[in-house]
Amino acid sequence: VQLQASGGGLVQAGDSLILSCVASGDDISRYNIGWFRQAPGKAREVVAAIISSGLYIHLGDSVKDRFTISRDNAQNTVWLGMSRLKPEDTATYYCASDSTTWPPVMDHYVNWGQGTLVTVSS
């Protein structure tokens, strides 16, 4: 499966943004999908993940009350909804797939798409 993340941009603190992860080459319903981010000089971290069926989600502690994750397997798409954005959310956001593990383990994720840059100004 190939994954393409999109929807990033420059926003102000407090704004909302929705990122999309669109799959091609395979049926996304076969995969758990995770969103990850990496800021300059920092390690990549798990932002959110959703199991293949959509029944379970995982949200990182730093975004738990502000971000959501959802999917529509019929559209081969997973979304990351971000609200009350903060400057510390500035990073490149990636989506990736995993077919083996839940709860999410970042090292198990593969098929990393090109990221989409989110910049939050103060």
C-alpha positions in Angstrom: 0.0 0.0 0.0 1.1 3.5 -0.7 0.1 6.3 1.6 -0.1 10.0 0.8 -0.5 12.6 3.6 -1.9 16.0 2.8 -3.6 19.0 4.3 -0.8 20.7 6.1 -0.1 24.4 6.0 0.5 27.5 8.0 -2.0 28.3 10.7 -2.3 30.4 13.8 -2.3 29.1 17.4 -5.9 28.1 18.3 -6.8 27.2 14.8 -8.0 23.8 13.5 -6.7 21.7 10.6 -7.6 18.3 9.1 -5.0 16.1 7.6 -5.8 13.3 5.1 -4.0 10.1 4.5 -5.1 8.5 1.3 -4.1 4.9 0.4 -3.5 3.5 -3.1 -2.4 0.1 -4.3 -4.3 -1.9 -1.7 -7.4 -1.9 0.5 -6.8 0.4 3.5 -9.2 -1.8 5.5 -6.4 -4.3 5.9 -4.3 -1.9 7.9 -4.0 -0.1 11.1 -3.0 3.5 10.2 -1.0 5.8 12.4 -0.2 9.4 12.3 3.3 10.5 13.5 5.1 13.7 13.6 8.7 14.9 13.7 9.8 18.4 14.5 13.3 19.6 13.6 15.8 18.2 16.0 13.3 16.0 17.8 12.5 12.3 17.6 9.5 11.1 15.7 6.5 10.5 17.9 3.1 8.8 17.7 0.3 11.3 17.4 -2.6 9.0 16.8 -3.5 5.6 15.4 -6.7 3.8 14.4 -7.2 0.1 14.1 -8.2 -1.4 10.7 -11.9 -1.7 11.6 -12.0 1.8 13.1 -13.3 0.4 16.4 -10.3 1.5 18.5 -8.1 4.5 18.4 -5.0 5.7 20.2 -4.2 9.3 20.9 -0.8 10.5 22.1 -0.8 12.2 25.6 0.1 15.6 24.2 -2.8 15.7 21.8 -5.4 13.6 23.6 -7.9 16.4 24.3 -7.3 18.3 21.0 -6.9 15.8 18.1 -9.1 13.1 16.7 -8.6 10.3 14.2 -11.1 8.7 12.0 -11.3 6.6 8.8 -13.6 5.7 6.0 -12.4 2.5 4.5 -14.7 2.9 1.5 -12.8 6.1 0.7 -9.5 4.5 1.5 -8.8 7.5 3.7 -7.8 8.2 7.3 -8.1 11.7 8.7 -6.4 13.5 11.6 -8.5 16.3 13.0 -6.5 18.8 14.9 -8.0 21.6 17.0 -6.6 24.2 19.4 -3.3 24.0 17.7 -0.2 25.2 19.5 3.2 26.3 18.2 4.6 23.1 19.7 2.5 21.1 17.2 4.7 22.4 14.4 6.2 19.4 12.7 6.1 17.3 9.6 3.2 14.8 9.9 3.4 11.4 8.4 1.0 8.5 8.0 2.0 4.9 7.9 0.5 1.4 8.1 0.8 -1.6 10.2 -1.0 -4.9 9.8 0.2 -6.7 12.9 0.1 -4.8 16.2 -2.4 -3.1 18.4 -1.9 -0.9 20.5 0.4 0.8 18.1 4.2 0.3 18.2 5.9 2.9 16.0 8.7 0.5 15.0 6.1 -1.8 13.4 4.8 0.8 11.1 5.8 0.7 7.4 4.9 2.2 4.1 5.6 5.7 5.3 4.2 8.3 3.0 5.8 11.7 2.3 4.9 13.9 5.1 2.9 17.1 5.2 4.2 20.2 7.1 2.1 21.8 9.7 3.4 25.2 11.0 1.6 26.9 13.9 2.5 30.5 14.5 2.0 32.1 17.9 
